[in-house]
């Protein structure tokens, strides 16, 4: 599966810790991320991550384009509930695209853990079923 990682500045360390905890599962998938998030996660975990531009330079739009082309299977987007700051991704666009294309998305660590455990069990193979209909 292609898993995209995005984190607001206040949640980048949480994303790093999440990826450290689930490194074994994540290592079996293709990871894509906005620039700074991808760099931090890669340095902390050694995971191979396809890095786009940083969020403020259009990285979230690059991921949005991949979602629109059905090239992303899961989005982990840890957002700061106090609101995005200048230069952080516009999460409404990403959330809308995930809804349109039926992409599972987690915006916090609790939901991300549910999805990652489902991924490990094979529960997220529903996209293959949908594509084969």
LINZI-V113631 format. One line per field, one symbol per residue. psi: psi as a letter, one per 40 degrees, with the letter a starting at -180 (. if undefined). A space follows every 50 residues. Layout:
# LINZI-V113631
psi: ???
This chain:
# LINZI-V113631
psi: ihhhhhhideeddddddddddfddddeeihhiiidddddddddddeihhh haiideeeddddddddddefehehhhghiheeiiiheiigdddddddddd efhhhheiddddddddddddeeeeedddddde.
